[in-house]
Amino acid sequence: MATQIVMDRTGDTRHEFNPADSVAIVAAEARFKELTGAGFTAAARMGEGKSELLRVFDPSVEETVFYP
């Protein structure tokens, strides 16, 4: 399972999806585009204290964090 974590003023919301499920990937990519289009920054967690900025959706990333 992959997780998209959306941080906002209310805390965080987690959206899990199966990267082997094409329907789930379409929904996750739409969420990615919606959030980044609204000004959120997307980052892939690469390990403790490490992240990498994401400019395009990558379904192989285990955890993507979105923050305003």
N, C-alpha and C positions, 0 to 999 in steps of 0.2 A: 504494500500500500504506500502511496505517496500522499503527502499532506501539504495543503496550502493554508498558511496561517495569516490571517488578516488582523493587523493591529489597528485599533482606532481609539477614540476617546472613551469608549465603553469597555475596553479590555481587548480580548482577542477572540476570533472565531476561527474554528478549524474546519476545513473541508477535505475529506479524504477521498481518494479515487484510486482505482486499480489501473496502473499503466498498461495492462494487457487488454483493457476493455476500450474499444474504439469509441463507443458512445460516451464513456466517462472522460476520455481524453478530449473530445470535442467540447464538453461542458467545462472542463478545467482550463482549456485554452481560451474559451470565451470569457471566463472569470478573469484570467490573466490580462487579457486585452482590455476588459472593462475597467479593472482596477488601475492598470498602468495608464490607461487613457484618461482616468480621473485624477491622475497626479501621484498615485502611489508609486513607491520605489519597490522593486522586486529584488530579493537577494536569496541565493541558494546557500543553505547552511552546509559548510564544508567540514565542520568539526568544531570542537569546543573553541569558541572565541574567533572562529574564522568563517567568513562568508565571501561570496562572489556575486557581484552585480549581474543581474539578468536583464537583457534587453529584449529577448525573444523567449517564448514559451519553450521549455524543454521537459517533456514528459518523463525523462529518466531521473530527474532531480527528486530525491526523497523528501526533502522539506524546502519549501519556498516560503519566505516570510515577506509580507507586504506591509510597508509602513508609510504613513503620510509624509 
